[in-house]
Amino acid sequence: MEEYIVLSSRIVTPIYPADASAIVQSLDLHVSAEVDPEEGPLEVLEAGTGHGSLTLHLARALHTGHPSKEKPVSILHSVEKDKKVHEAAMKLLKGFRRGIYDGPGVKFYNDDVESWLRARLLDIEASSSEVPSIQGTSEESTTLEIPSTDKLATGTKGSLLSACVLDLPEIRPLLPLLQDNMHLGAILGYWAPSITQISAVVEHVKSNRLPFLVEKVLEFGNGVGGAGARVWDVRPALVRSRVKANKSHKSASSQRSSEDGETETTANEDAVAKEDQTKRATTEWEMVCRPKTGERTVGGGFYLIMRRIGRQKYDESQGANEAIPSGEVRGNEVSTLGRSESTAEINETREPSQKDEPSL
């Protein structure tokens, strides 16, 4: 397969075999013998088909789930906007060993990724409306409702994606759609030629509190794949000097407020508080992008690995830009941590005298 990919004619630059193998391994795919009646088939999305190298590797990994079956256990969805590139990738897959990996489990789409995700989400929501609710046995019958936080990601609402690989210039607008199309725990991989593209996605996930946990960032050299990939540290970090300055400013203003007996809370003050909160979030946080200690590599691309986790959907009214210490965020705590910290800060500002009172 390696020689076939490297020596084949190309319109765009391929993801080389060693790198493609490492990407497939990072998705942690396990094909079952039968279709799960609740979750449906194992479905994987490749957004940005490109040359077709990664498509061929993914099709090989999922091949055991679809040969000679009317309803495949595993399905690969490969979406490409450019028609010429789309047709070339299909030709590449069908040309390898007389189309050994071509079958009902590999589906190509000549479409925009965002449009494809929106159409798929409508189908999932339509199928979820047909699922009957679970009624209680008591006199006052209650309906078991799945919270709106992850209603579509529980596996009981249509067939969701178990893994996604994106090879696109910009993926930030797609993240809310991917959030609703993916199972909890599903892997989202993003291949990019520049580390700045990776850092922009990490910062966007952090600032908007999207339900994705950044697990790892790898740098691939020229064809070294996972065997020689260098691990990068890409994360938002608090600048300590700015945090200390902000705390001292907050305590000083709180002291002045208690001495003067001012307890007014007007709409203007609320607006100023929100503006200060946004400013604080943008000034205290800085992106860290540096290679971790490891082997030296030259050239290649970068690969971001994130996992879909549970949390509430993004709501601008809840202060999405509030800074959250990364060390205190663990899995599902992302949805409630920021709100509880914000409440604690407000109580501390408005009722400073309560802390000085001796405990009984």
N, C-alpha and C positions, 0 to 999 in steps of 0.2 A: 504493500500500500504506500509506503514512504516514497519509493521510486516513482510510482504512478502519479502521486501528487506533485512531487518536485519537478518531474519531467513533462507534465501535461501543459498544454497551452493555457494561457491565463489572460484575463482582462484586468483583474485587480490582483493586488498582492495577497497571497494566501496566508493563513495561520499555519505555520510549518508543523509537520507531523509530531515532533517532540512536544511542542507547545500545546497542540490540539489534544494529545493524549493526556497531558497534565490537567487540562481544563475539564475533560470528561471525567477524570478521576476525582476532581474536586466536587463534582455534582453528587457523588455518592449514590449512584443509581442502582436500584435493586428491582429486577423484573420478576414479578410473581408468575406462577403457573396459570392462575385464573384471574379474571377481573374481579376486583373488590366490589361487592354490590352497593356499598355505601359511598365509596370514594371514586368509583369508576376506574378506567384504565390509567396507567401511568403516563402522563402527558408532559412533554418537554417542549419548551419554546426556544427556537433560535431566531433572534431578531437581527437581521443583517446577514443574509446568507453568504454574500460575497463570492469568493472563489469556489466554495463548496468543500474545502478541506475539512473544516470542523463538522460539517453536515455528514460527511462520510464516516468520520469517527463516531459521531453520535448514533448514526444509523447502525453501525456495527455493534455498539454497546446495547442497543435496544432490539437487535435483530431477533433474539430468542422469543420476544413477545408478540411477533406478528407473522411469521411464516405459515402459510397454509391455513390461515384462520380468517373467517368472515368478520369477526369482531376482535381486532387485535388487543392484546393485553397492554401493549405500549405503543404510544403514538408520538412521533416527532413532527412538530409544526415548524417549518422553516419559511420565514417571511422576508421578502426582498422587494424593494420599491422599483429598482431599475430593471426593466424588462430584459434587456440584453444580458445583464449579469445573472438574472434569474434563470434564463434559458441555458446559459453556460453551466451553471451549477447543477441543473437537472441532467444535463448531458454527461457531466463528470460522474455523477452517482450511477447512472445507467451504464456507463462505459467500463466500470470496474468489475472485472470477472463476470461479464455478461449480466450485470445488474443483480448480483447476488444479494445486495442489501436494499434493493428497490422493491417496494411492496405496499400493501395497504396501510402499513404503520408509518410511512413517510409521506408527508403532505407538504407540497410547495404552494406558496401563495405569492402572487405578484400584486402586492398591496402595501399601503403605508402601515407601519406598525401600530401607530396610534389608532387608526381606523379599525384595524383588525382586532385590537384589544377591546375597543368600545363595542363592536358588534358581538364579540364573544361574551362580554359582560351582560349585554342585553339577553342573550340566549340563556345564560346562567340564572339571571333574575327571573326570566319567564319560567324556567323549569323549577326554580325554588318556590314560586307561588303555588305550584301544584302539590307541594309536600304538605300533608295534613299535620295540624298541630297536635301535641300530646296533651290530653285532658287529664285533670286530676280525678281522684276517686272520692273526694269529700263532697259534702252537700254543696259547698260553694266551689263550683268547678273552676279550676285555674288553668291557664294555658302556659305551657312551658315555652318561653320565648328565648331565643338566642339573642344576646345583646348586639346592638348595632355595631359594636366595636369590630367584631370579626365574624359577623353573620354569614358572610360568603366564604370565609376561610376555614370553616369547621369540617368540610368534607361532606356534609349532609345536604349541601345546597348546590347540586349540579357537579360537573366535573371540572376540577381546578388543576392548575399547573403545579407539578411537583418540582420543577427546576426550570430556570431561565438562563440563557446566555445571550448577552447583548454585545454586538460589535457595531456600535453606532457612534457618531460624533457627539451627540447630546442625548442623555437619557433622563435628565431631571424632570421634564414635563411628563414622562411616562411612568414615574414611580407611583403616583396615586392610582393609576389604572392597574399597574402590576400588583399593587397591594391588594386590590379586590379580586384579582384573578389567580392568586397563589394560595396554596395550602399553608397553614401554620407550620413552620419548620422547613419550608422549601428554600432551596439555595438559589440565590441570584448572583450570577457572575457577570462582570463587565470587563471587556477587553478594550484597552485604549493605548495608543502609541505614546501618550504623554502623561507624566505624573500629575500635571496641573489639572487634567481632566478628572483624574481619580480624586484629587483633593477637593475639587469643586462639588463632586457628588457626595463625598463624606461630609463636607460642611453643610450642604443642602439638607441632608438627612438629619443632621444634628439640629440645625436652626429651626426646621419645620417639624421636628419630633415625629418623623415618619417611622413606621414599625419595621425597621430593618436594623439588624445588629451587624456592625462591621466586624468580621472575623479575621480577615487577613488581606494584606496587599503584597503581591509578588511581582518581582521584576524578572522577566524572561530575557535571557541573552539570545544570541543568534542561534536558534535551534537547540538550546540546551534543555528546554522543557523543565519539568518539575525537579529533575535531578540536580540542576545547578542554579535554580532560581534563588534570587536574593530577596529576603523578606524586608519590606519597608514598614516604617512606623508612620502611619498617616492618621491623624486624629486632631480634634480641637483640644486646646490646652488653655488653662487659665493663667493669665499673667499675674503673679503674686503681688507685685507692687501695686498694680491697679486695684486688686481686690482689697488690699489693706487700706488704700486711700479711700475707696468707696465705703468701707466699714467705718472708718474714722469720721468721714463726712456725715454718714447716717447717724452715728451716735451723737455728734455735735448738734445736728439739727433736732434730734429727739430731745436733747437736754434743753435747748432753747425753747422748744415747744412746751415742755413741762414747767419751766420757770415762768413763762409768760401766761400760762393757763390757756393757751390757744388750743381749742379742740374742734375748730371749724373744718369741715370736709365739704368742699364745694366741687362743682363740676369742673371748674378750671384746675383745681388741684389734682383731680383724678386724671385729667388730660395731661398735666405736667408729669404726674407719676408714671403714666404709660409711656410718655416720650422718654423719660429718664430711664425706664426699664429697657426700652429698645436700644437706647444709646449705650447703656451699661453692657448689654449683651454683645453689642458689636465692638466695643472697645476692650472688654476684658478678655474675650476669646481670640486666640490666634491659632492658625493651622500649623501643625508640626508635620513636616515632610522630610524624612531623612532615612537613609538606609540603615538597617540594623546590622550588627556585626555578622559577617559571613563571607562567602566566597565572592571574589571579584568577577563581575561579568561586564560585557561590552555590548551596547546596542540592545535591540529587541523591543519588547513592549511591556505593558503593565497590566496586571490582572487583579481586580477587586472582587473579593468574596464576601457577600452579605447573606444573612439569614432572615427570613420573614418571621417576625415575632408578633405577639398579641399586644394590642393597645387600642386606645380610642382613635377614631379618625380625626385628622387634623382640623382644628377649629380656630380660626383667626381670633375670635372673641376671647379665647382662653390664654392669649399671650404666648404665641408660638415662639417668639424670639427670646423667651426667658432663658437665662443661662442656667444649666444644670451641671453640677460636678459629675464628670464622666465616671468617676470611681464609685458613685452611689447608684448608678443605673444598672439594674440587672433584670433582663427579660421584661416581664409584664409590668414591672414597677415604673416603666417609662411613662405610662399614661397618668399616674397619680402623683408621682414624686414632685413634679414641678408645681402642681397646684397646692400641695401641702406646704412646700417651702415658701411659696408666695403668701399663703395665709399666715404662716408663722412670722414672716417679716412684717406684715401689716399689723398683727397683734402686738409685736414688739415695739412698733413705732407709736401706735395709738395708746398703749397702756404701759408706759415705762415704769410707773410707780408700783405695779403689782409685783415686779421682780424684787424690789427692795424690801417688801414686807416680810417679816420673819415667819417661817412656817410654824404651824401649831403642833 
